Amino acid sequence: MIRLFKHYIPHAVLLLGLLDFALLVVASEMAWQLRAAQIGMEPGPVSGRWLSLVGIAGVVWLAMIAVGVYGPYALRSLRFAGARLLVAISLGIIALATIDWILPGQTFWRSTLLYAMGLAIFVLVADRLLLNSFLGSSAFRRRVMVLGAGDRAQRLRRLGDRPESGFAIVSYIAMGEPERTVEEAIPREAIHDLGRFVENLGVSEVVLALQERRNSLPLQDLLRIKTKGVHVNDFSSFLERETGRVDLDTVNPSWLIFSDGFSSSRMFSGVVKRLFDIVASLTLLILTAPIIALFAVLVKLDSAGPAFFRQRRVGLFGQDFELVKLRSMRVDAEKDGAKWAETNDTRITRIGRLIRKVRIDELPQTWSVLKGEMSFVGPRPEVPQFVDQLQDQIPFYQERHMVKPGITGWAQINFPYGASTQDSRKKLEYDLYYAKNYTPFLDLVILLQTLRVILWPEGAR
């Protein structure tokens, strides 16, 4: 994997993304040449329009990222990738046509974009037909050796067996655990020189998966492996990188303290984040004011009660603030106290079901973003009653309040709607990953991927 601004990207996905971008530039140039020939115009040198070519490719490429073209199924399902490509290219061309209408230029015309759309679909689908099996092959999987043969080693086996996994386990070494789960593990005493054994297998990474590490760390083995130039990783850090979440079953306070994350560079990132929040929230409030007003009227007509729903939520450093949303439930929905939303919740109104699916009920929250109580990206703010319960039941739950709550977040784009303590625990693992590895780049990824959640709202309730 490549680490880009503290966020890991699989080699195969990065290579495919860069190749796609180059092909989009080529498709844009071919579209220009085709349109110029059609109207009998001299196309002129490429140097005079390279910026437009890159701009067109960039807009379509961002749309591809947003709808999940490079998600976990991108390398194993051509049908899945093809459907997302069609949506992404269509959205990208619509966005480009809108930009051309607002800021008309003299190099690219909207009629050229139609050719670019067809050519882009052709080259990107052809690209995947040729490379799909190659990018998903073992050539792009890291060769991993696991030190351990217990339950943790078994968890790594299940993770590595997934089709979208970026690594392949080539050997398990039993380190004398009392309970061996992985039967084919090689006893450590059967290997004379572990360093040479690692070299012979072409291992690129060794993961320490011992259940109990006190007085049992194989320091001499780890040193020998490290001096061979092989990366050594502990179990929790490996899971964090491969799954995009902090595994609560294995982490402890010392791991959170000494592992990479929560860096001091956040001061600069925080300033960038706040400036973006102010500009984006002002712009969004102005642009969506008619939409909010329209649905506020529809909410009033659909059911008795106010158009807006107000509720106390827990924000930064555990401070309460008032959250405002378009009301999607009956006014008596919480007469017996706050409770989790359920599938096919009878408390949700007819209009409420619609605005929840397309996230329109969230739009008034941009006012909280403008005031600085929330950000666009961050953990979802919870009701104080739930927070009190969850802090008693889930370790490290209070750490999610070390960053501002957000309208969207890493947990929201990676995990469906949570409606139980167990779901909250799983979402906390994603929230901790975000709090630990936050950068403006990760915020950009989350904002783009939110479009996928809106278009395919599997978890909306």
VENKA-V908729 format. One record per pair of residues at least 12 apart in sequence whose ideal C-beta (glycine too) atoms are under 6 Angstrom apart, sorted by sequence separation. I is the first residue (numbers start at 1). J is the second residue. If there is no record, write none. Layout:
# VENKA-V908729
i=I j=J
i=I j=J
This chain:
# VENKA-V908729
i=2 j=14
i=310 j=322
i=311 j=323
i=415 j=427
i=97 j=110
i=172 j=185
i=173 j=186
i=174 j=187
i=175 j=188
i=236 j=250
i=310 j=324
i=333 j=347
i=69 j=84
i=173 j=188
i=235 j=250
i=236 j=251
i=415 j=430
i=68 j=84
i=97 j=113
i=308 j=324
i=309 j=325
i=411 j=427
i=414 j=430
i=67 j=84
i=96 j=113
i=330 j=347
i=309 j=327
i=329 j=347
i=69 j=88
i=153 j=172
i=206 j=225
i=236 j=255
i=329 j=348
i=411 j=430
i=67 j=87
i=93 j=113
i=328 j=348
i=410 j=430
i=411 j=431
i=67 j=88
i=379 j=400
i=144 j=167
i=146 j=169
i=149 j=172
i=329 j=352
i=29 j=53
i=64 j=88
i=93 j=117
i=206 j=230
i=328 j=352
i=381 j=405
i=410 j=434
i=28 j=53
i=63 j=88
i=142 j=167
i=144 j=169
i=149 j=174
i=378 j=403
i=141 j=167
i=145 j=171
i=146 j=172
i=147 j=173
i=205 j=231
i=206 j=232
i=207 j=233
i=208 j=234
i=209 j=235
i=305 j=331
i=378 j=404
i=379 j=405
i=141 j=168
i=143 j=170
i=148 j=175
i=150 j=177
i=154 j=181
i=194 j=221
i=198 j=225
i=203 j=230
i=299 j=326
i=328 j=355
i=378 j=405
i=25 j=53
i=28 j=56
i=63 j=91
i=89 j=117
i=147 j=175
i=149 j=177
i=154 j=182
i=299 j=327
i=328 j=356
i=378 j=406
i=393 j=421
i=28 j=57
i=60 j=89
i=63 j=92
i=150 j=179
i=153 j=182
i=195 j=224
i=326 j=355
i=375 j=404
i=377 j=406
i=138 j=168
i=151 j=181
i=171 j=201
i=194 j=224
i=374 j=404
i=376 j=406
i=379 j=409
i=89 j=120
i=149 j=180
i=150 j=181
i=170 j=201
i=207 j=238
i=295 j=326
i=374 j=405
i=375 j=406
i=376 j=407
i=377 j=408
i=378 j=409
i=394 j=425
i=397 j=428
i=400 j=431
i=25 j=57
i=60 j=92
i=89 j=121
i=198 j=230
i=377 j=409
i=403 j=435
i=24 j=57
i=59 j=92
i=149 j=182
i=195 j=228
i=328 j=361
i=402 j=435
i=413 j=446
i=390 j=424
i=394 j=428
i=326 j=361
i=21 j=57
i=24 j=60
i=59 j=95
i=149 j=185
i=325 j=361
i=410 j=446
i=413 j=449
i=59 j=96
i=85 j=124
i=325 j=364
i=21 j=61
i=56 j=96
i=324 j=364
i=413 j=453
i=365 j=407
i=408 j=450
i=416 j=458
i=417 j=459
i=416 j=459
i=417 j=461
i=338 j=383
i=362 j=407
i=303 j=349
i=81 j=128
i=302 j=349
i=338 j=385
i=302 j=350
i=302 j=351
i=78 j=128
i=299 j=351
i=321 j=373
i=379 j=431
i=17 j=70
i=156 j=209
i=298 j=351
i=78 j=132
i=52 j=107
i=52 j=108
i=153 j=209
i=13 j=70
i=152 j=209
i=49 j=107
i=145 j=203
i=315 j=373
i=143 j=202
i=152 j=211
i=75 j=135
i=76 j=136
i=143 j=203
i=295 j=355
i=75 j=136
i=143 j=204
i=144 j=205
i=145 j=206
i=146 j=207
i=147 j=208
i=148 j=209
i=150 j=211
i=142 j=204
i=148 j=210
i=12 j=75
i=142 j=205
i=146 j=209
i=295 j=360
i=315 j=381
i=377 j=443
i=314 j=381
i=313 j=381
i=314 j=382
i=377 j=446
i=314 j=384
i=292 j=363
i=314 j=387
i=288 j=363
i=35 j=112
i=341 j=419
i=340 j=419
i=32 j=112
i=35 j=115
i=31 j=112
i=34 j=115
i=285 j=366
i=284 j=366
i=152 j=235
i=318 j=401
i=31 j=115
i=31 j=116
i=281 j=366
i=76 j=163
i=28 j=116
i=31 j=119
i=281 j=369
i=316 j=404
i=27 j=116
i=30 j=119
i=281 j=370
i=315 j=405
i=27 j=119
i=72 j=164
i=277 j=369
i=27 j=120
i=359 j=454
i=24 j=120
i=27 j=123
i=277 j=375
i=277 j=376
i=23 j=123
i=357 j=457
i=357 j=460
i=23 j=127
i=356 j=460
i=16 j=135
i=341 j=461
i=12 j=135
i=12 j=140
i=11 j=140
i=10 j=166
i=272 j=440
i=269 j=440
i=262 j=436
i=261 j=436
i=261 j=437
i=248 j=429
i=246 j=429
i=245 j=429
i=245 j=430
i=246 j=432
i=246 j=433
i=245 j=433
i=244 j=433
i=8 j=241
i=66 j=448
i=65 j=448
i=68 j=452
i=66 j=451
i=67 j=452
i=6 j=437
i=6 j=439
i=5 j=439
i=7 j=442
i=5 j=441
